């Protein structure tokens, strides 16, 4: 799994199992453009700026990502 040392956990998505659910972190030591970290259950990670993450959240709030959600 990805090394999570020094990351501040913000949220775990799912969390109803013990399979390594995707998680959202802040990396205070990272450059500003890589401070937000999303990990998946395969050990991969995506890093982005707070502005990029804010844009993603805004689009989700507007319903632009609803078609991606599956029941």
N, CA, C and O atoms as a GROMACS GRO file, in nm:
protein
  284
    1UNK      N    1   0.085  -0.118   0.000
    1UNK     CA    2   0.000   0.000   0.000
    1UNK      C    3   0.089   0.124   0.000
    1UNK      O    4   0.206   0.117   0.038
    2UNK      N    5   0.034   0.232  -0.041
    2UNK     CA    6   0.103   0.360  -0.047
    2UNK      C    7   0.145   0.404   0.094
    2UNK      O    8   0.071   0.384   0.190
    3UNK      N    9   0.264   0.464   0.105
    3UNK     CA   10   0.311   0.515   0.233
    3UNK      C   11   0.228   0.638   0.270
    3UNK      O   12   0.227   0.736   0.195
    4UNK      N   13   0.161   0.635   0.383
    4UNK     CA   14   0.073   0.743   0.426
    4UNK      C   15   0.134   0.825   0.540
    4UNK      O   16   0.064   0.904   0.603
    5UNK      N   17   0.262   0.805   0.566
    5UNK     CA   18   0.330   0.876   0.673
    5UNK      C   19   0.322   1.026   0.652
    5UNK      O   20   0.353   1.076   0.543
    6UNK      N   21   0.281   1.098   0.754
    6UNK     CA   22   0.276   1.243   0.748
    6UNK      C   23   0.150   1.301   0.688
    6UNK      O   24   0.132   1.423   0.688
    7UNK      N   25   0.061   1.215   0.636
    7UNK     CA   26  -0.063   1.264   0.577
    7UNK      C   27  -0.170   1.280   0.683
    7UNK      O   28  -0.177   1.201   0.777
    8UNK      N   29  -0.254   1.382   0.668
    8UNK     CA   30  -0.366   1.404   0.759
    8UNK      C   31  -0.492   1.350   0.694
    8UNK      O   32  -0.534   1.400   0.590
    9UNK      N   33  -0.554   1.249   0.755
    9UNK     CA   34  -0.674   1.188   0.698
    9UNK      C   35  -0.793   1.284   0.710
    9UNK      O   36  -0.815   1.345   0.814
   10UNK      N   37  -0.867   1.296   0.600
   10UNK     CA   38  -0.986   1.381   0.596
   10UNK      C   39  -1.112   1.296   0.589
   10UNK      O   40  -1.209   1.322   0.661
   11UNK      N   41  -1.112   1.193   0.501
   11UNK     CA   42  -1.232   1.111   0.483
   11UNK      C   43  -1.194   0.974   0.428
   11UNK      O   44  -1.094   0.958   0.359
   12UNK      N   45  -1.278   0.875   0.461
   12UNK     CA   46  -1.269   0.741   0.404
   12UNK      C   47  -1.399   0.716   0.330
   12UNK      O   48  -1.507   0.734   0.385
   13UNK      N   49  -1.388   0.673   0.205
   13UNK     CA   50  -1.506   0.649   0.123
   13UNK      C   51  -1.540   0.501   0.127
   13UNK      O   52  -1.460   0.417   0.086
   14UNK      N   53  -1.654   0.469   0.176
   14UNK     CA   54  -1.705   0.335   0.204
   14UNK      C   55  -1.683   0.310   0.351
   14UNK      O   56  -1.770   0.342   0.432
   15UNK      N   57  -1.571   0.254   0.387
   15UNK     CA   58  -1.541   0.232   0.526
   15UNK      C   59  -1.623   0.123   0.592
   15UNK      O   60  -1.614   0.103   0.713
   16UNK      N   61  -1.704   0.053   0.513
   16UNK     CA   62  -1.791  -0.052   0.569
   16UNK      C   63  -1.726  -0.189   0.560
   16UNK      O   64  -1.787  -0.291   0.593
   17UNK      N   65  -1.602  -0.189   0.516
   17UNK     CA   66  -1.533  -0.318   0.499
   17UNK      C   67  -1.388  -0.299   0.543
   17UNK      O   68  -1.350  -0.194   0.596
   18UNK      N   69  -1.309  -0.400   0.522
   18UNK     CA   70  -1.167  -0.392   0.557
   18UNK      C   71  -1.083  -0.423   0.434
   18UNK      O   72  -0.989  -0.503   0.440
   19UNK      N   73  -1.119  -0.359   0.323
   19UNK     CA   74  -1.052  -0.390   0.197
   19UNK      C   75  -0.959  -0.277   0.150
   19UNK      O   76  -0.908  -0.283   0.038
   20UNK      N   77  -0.937  -0.177   0.233
   20UNK     CA   78  -0.852  -0.067   0.190
   20UNK      C   79  -0.928   0.034   0.107
   20UNK      O   80  -0.888   0.065  -0.005
   21UNK      N   81  -1.036   0.085   0.158
   21UNK     CA   82  -1.123   0.177   0.086
   21UNK      C   83  -1.048   0.304   0.045
   21UNK      O   84  -0.949   0.341   0.108
   22UNK      N   85  -1.095   0.370  -0.060
   22UNK     CA   86  -1.035   0.498  -0.100
   22UNK      C   87  -1.041   0.598   0.015
   22UNK      O   88  -1.136   0.600   0.093
   23UNK      N   89  -0.937   0.681   0.023
   23UNK     CA   90  -0.929   0.780   0.130
   23UNK      C   91  -0.883   0.914   0.076
   23UNK      O   92  -0.816   0.922  -0.028
   24UNK      N   93  -0.920   1.019   0.148
   24UNK     CA   94  -0.881   1.156   0.114
   24UNK      C   95  -0.791   1.208   0.225
   24UNK      O   96  -0.823   1.196   0.343
   25UNK      N   97  -0.676   1.265   0.187
   25UNK     CA   98  -0.578   1.316   0.282
   25UNK      C   99  -0.533   1.455   0.242
   25UNK      O  100  -0.550   1.498   0.128
   26UNK      N  101  -0.474   1.525   0.338
   26UNK     CA  102  -0.398   1.646   0.312
   26UNK      C  103  -0.253   1.614   0.344
   26UNK      O  104  -0.223   1.556   0.448
   27UNK      N  105  -0.163   1.652   0.254
   27UNK     CA  106  -0.020   1.634   0.276
   27UNK      C  107   0.041   1.772   0.301
   27UNK      O  108   0.075   1.842   0.206
   28UNK      N  109   0.056   1.812   0.427
   28UNK     CA  110   0.104   1.945   0.457
   28UNK      C  111   0.248   1.970   0.411
   28UNK      O  112   0.290   2.085   0.398
   29UNK      N  113   0.325   1.864   0.388
   29UNK     CA  114   0.464   1.879   0.346
   29UNK      C  115   0.480   1.886   0.194
   29UNK      O  116   0.588   1.916   0.145
   30UNK      N  117   0.374   1.859   0.120
   30UNK     CA  118   0.381   1.857  -0.027
   30UNK      C  119   0.376   1.999  -0.084
   30UNK      O  120   0.327   2.091  -0.018
   31UNK      N  121   0.426   2.016  -0.205
   31UNK     CA  122   0.409   2.145  -0.272
   31UNK      C  123   0.260   2.174  -0.286
   31UNK      O  124   0.178   2.083  -0.289
   32UNK      N  125   0.225   2.302  -0.295
   32UNK     CA  126   0.083   2.341  -0.298
   32UNK      C  127   0.004   2.271  -0.408
   32UNK      O  128  -0.114   2.241  -0.389
   33UNK      N  129   0.066   2.245  -0.521
   33UNK     CA  130  -0.007   2.184  -0.632
   33UNK      C  131  -0.027   2.034  -0.616
   33UNK      O  132  -0.087   1.970  -0.702
   34UNK      N  133   0.024   1.976  -0.505
   34UNK     CA  134   0.009   1.832  -0.481
   34UNK      C  135  -0.036   1.803  -0.338
   34UNK      O  136  -0.015   1.693  -0.288
   35UNK      N  137  -0.097   1.902  -0.272
   35UNK     CA  138  -0.128   1.890  -0.130
   35UNK      C  139  -0.246   1.798  -0.100
   35UNK      O  140  -0.248   1.735   0.007
   36UNK      N  141  -0.343   1.787  -0.190
   36UNK     CA  142  -0.459   1.699  -0.169
   36UNK      C  143  -0.425   1.562  -0.227
   36UNK      O  144  -0.380   1.552  -0.341
   37UNK      N  145  -0.446   1.457  -0.149
   37UNK     CA  146  -0.410   1.321  -0.190
   37UNK      C  147  -0.532   1.231  -0.179
   37UNK      O  148  -0.597   1.226  -0.074
   38UNK      N  149  -0.563   1.161  -0.287
   38UNK     CA  150  -0.669   1.059  -0.286
   38UNK      C  151  -0.602   0.926  -0.314
   38UNK      O  152  -0.532   0.911  -0.414
   39UNK      N  153  -0.624   0.829  -0.226
   39UNK     CA  154  -0.569   0.695  -0.247
   39UNK      C  155  -0.683   0.600  -0.283
   39UNK      O  156  -0.798   0.623  -0.247
   40UNK      N  157  -0.649   0.493  -0.354
   40UNK     CA  158  -0.749   0.391  -0.384
   40UNK      C  159  -0.709   0.260  -0.318
   40UNK      O  160  -0.604   0.251  -0.254
   41UNK      N  161  -0.793   0.160  -0.334
   41UNK     CA  162  -0.767   0.032  -0.268
   41UNK      C  163  -0.667  -0.055  -0.343
   41UNK      O  164  -0.645  -0.170  -0.306
   42UNK      N  165  -0.604  -0.001  -0.448
   42UNK     CA  166  -0.501  -0.073  -0.522
   42UNK      C  167  -0.362  -0.017  -0.494
   42UNK      O  168  -0.264  -0.060  -0.555
   43UNK      N  169  -0.353   0.079  -0.400
   43UNK     CA  170  -0.224   0.137  -0.365
   43UNK      C  171  -0.184   0.255  -0.451
   43UNK      O  172  -0.072   0.305  -0.439
   44UNK      N  173  -0.272   0.300  -0.537
   44UNK     CA  174  -0.242   0.415  -0.622
   44UNK      C  175  -0.285   0.542  -0.551
   44UNK      O  176  -0.364   0.539  -0.457
   45UNK      N  177  -0.230   0.655  -0.597
   45UNK     CA  178  -0.269   0.782  -0.539
   45UNK      C  179  -0.272   0.890  -0.645
   45UNK      O  180  -0.197   0.888  -0.743
   46UNK      N  181  -0.361   0.985  -0.624
   46UNK     CA  182  -0.375   1.103  -0.709
   46UNK      C  183  -0.346   1.222  -0.621
   46UNK      O  184  -0.399   1.232  -0.510
   47UNK      N  185  -0.264   1.314  -0.670
   47UNK     CA  186  -0.234   1.434  -0.596
   47UNK      C  187  -0.280   1.554  -0.677
   47UNK      O  188  -0.264   1.556  -0.800
   48UNK      N  189  -0.336   1.654  -0.608
   48UNK     CA  190  -0.386   1.773  -0.677
   48UNK      C  191  -0.381   1.892  -0.582
   48UNK      O  192  -0.361   1.876  -0.462
   49UNK      N  193  -0.400   2.009  -0.638
   49UNK     CA  194  -0.403   2.130  -0.557
   49UNK      C  195  -0.539   2.143  -0.489
   49UNK      O  196  -0.635   2.077  -0.527
   50UNK      N  197  -0.545   2.228  -0.389
   50UNK     CA  198  -0.672   2.255  -0.322
   50UNK      C  199  -0.771   2.318  -0.419
   50UNK      O  200  -0.891   2.291  -0.412
   51UNK      N  201  -0.723   2.403  -0.511
   51UNK     CA  202  -0.811   2.463  -0.612
   51UNK      C  203  -0.872   2.357  -0.704
   51UNK      O  204  -0.990   2.363  -0.736
   52UNK      N  205  -0.790   2.260  -0.746
   52UNK     CA  206  -0.842   2.153  -0.831
   52UNK      C  207  -0.944   2.070  -0.756
   52UNK      O  208  -1.048   2.034  -0.812
   53UNK      N  209  -0.917   2.040  -0.631
   53UNK     CA  210  -1.012   1.963  -0.551
   53UNK      C  211  -1.140   2.040  -0.531
   53UNK      O  212  -1.249   1.983  -0.538
   54UNK      N  213  -1.129   2.170  -0.506
   54UNK     CA  214  -1.246   2.256  -0.489
   54UNK      C  215  -1.334   2.253  -0.614
   54UNK      O  216  -1.457   2.251  -0.604
   55UNK      N  217  -1.271   2.252  -0.730
   55UNK     CA  218  -1.345   2.245  -0.856
   55UNK      C  219  -1.420   2.112  -0.867
   55UNK      O  220  -1.535   2.108  -0.911
   56UNK      N  221  -1.354   2.004  -0.828
   56UNK     CA  222  -1.417   1.872  -0.830
   56UNK      C  223  -1.538   1.868  -0.736
   56UNK      O  224  -1.643   1.816  -0.772
   57UNK      N  225  -1.523   1.923  -0.617
   57UNK     CA  226  -1.632   1.927  -0.520
   57UNK      C  227  -1.748   2.009  -0.574
   57UNK      O  228  -1.864   1.969  -0.563
   58UNK      N  229  -1.718   2.124  -0.633
   58UNK     CA  230  -1.822   2.210  -0.688
   58UNK      C  231  -1.901   2.139  -0.798
   58UNK      O  232  -2.024   2.147  -0.801
   59UNK      N  233  -1.831   2.071  -0.887
   59UNK     CA  234  -1.899   1.997  -0.994
   59UNK      C  235  -1.986   1.885  -0.937
   59UNK      O  236  -2.094   1.859  -0.988
   60UNK      N  237  -1.938   1.821  -0.831
   60UNK     CA  238  -2.019   1.716  -0.767
   60UNK      C  239  -2.145   1.776  -0.706
   60UNK      O  240  -2.254   1.720  -0.718
   61UNK      N  241  -2.131   1.891  -0.641
   61UNK     CA  242  -2.246   1.957  -0.580
   61UNK      C  243  -2.349   1.999  -0.685
   61UNK      O  244  -2.469   1.998  -0.659
   62UNK      N  245  -2.301   2.035  -0.804
   62UNK     CA  246  -2.390   2.076  -0.912
   62UNK      C  247  -2.456   1.957  -0.983
   62UNK      O  248  -2.540   1.976  -1.071
   63UNK      N  249  -2.417   1.836  -0.943
   63UNK     CA  250  -2.477   1.716  -1.002
   63UNK      C  251  -2.410   1.668  -1.129
   63UNK      O  252  -2.458   1.574  -1.193
   64UNK      N  253  -2.299   1.729  -1.167
   64UNK     CA  254  -2.232   1.691  -1.291
   64UNK      C  255  -2.172   1.551  -1.288
   64UNK      O  256  -2.140   1.495  -1.392
   65UNK      N  257  -2.156   1.496  -1.169
   65UNK     CA  258  -2.095   1.362  -1.157
   65UNK      C  259  -2.198   1.254  -1.125
   65UNK      O  260  -2.163   1.137  -1.112
   66UNK      N  261  -2.324   1.294  -1.112
   66UNK     CA  262  -2.428   1.199  -1.073
   66UNK      C  263  -2.438   1.080  -1.167
   66UNK      O  264  -2.466   0.969  -1.122
   67UNK      N  265  -2.416   1.100  -1.295
   67UNK     CA  266  -2.427   0.991  -1.392
   67UNK      C  267  -2.320   0.884  -1.370
   67UNK      O  268  -2.335   0.771  -1.418
   68UNK      N  269  -2.213   0.919  -1.299
   68UNK     CA  270  -2.106   0.822  -1.273
   68UNK      C  271  -2.138   0.729  -1.157
   68UNK      O  272  -2.081   0.620  -1.146
   69UNK      N  273  -2.228   0.772  -1.070
   69UNK     CA  274  -2.264   0.693  -0.952
   69UNK      C  275  -2.350   0.575  -0.994
   69UNK      O  276  -2.445   0.589  -1.071
   70UNK      N  277  -2.315   0.458  -0.941
   70UNK     CA  278  -2.395   0.338  -0.966
   70UNK      C  279  -2.448   0.285  -0.834
   70UNK      O  280  -2.380   0.290  -0.731
   71UNK      N  281  -2.567   0.235  -0.838
   71UNK     CA  282  -2.629   0.184  -0.716
   71UNK      C  283  -2.570   0.053  -0.674
   71UNK      O  284  -2.610  -0.004  -0.573
   0.00000   0.00000   0.00000
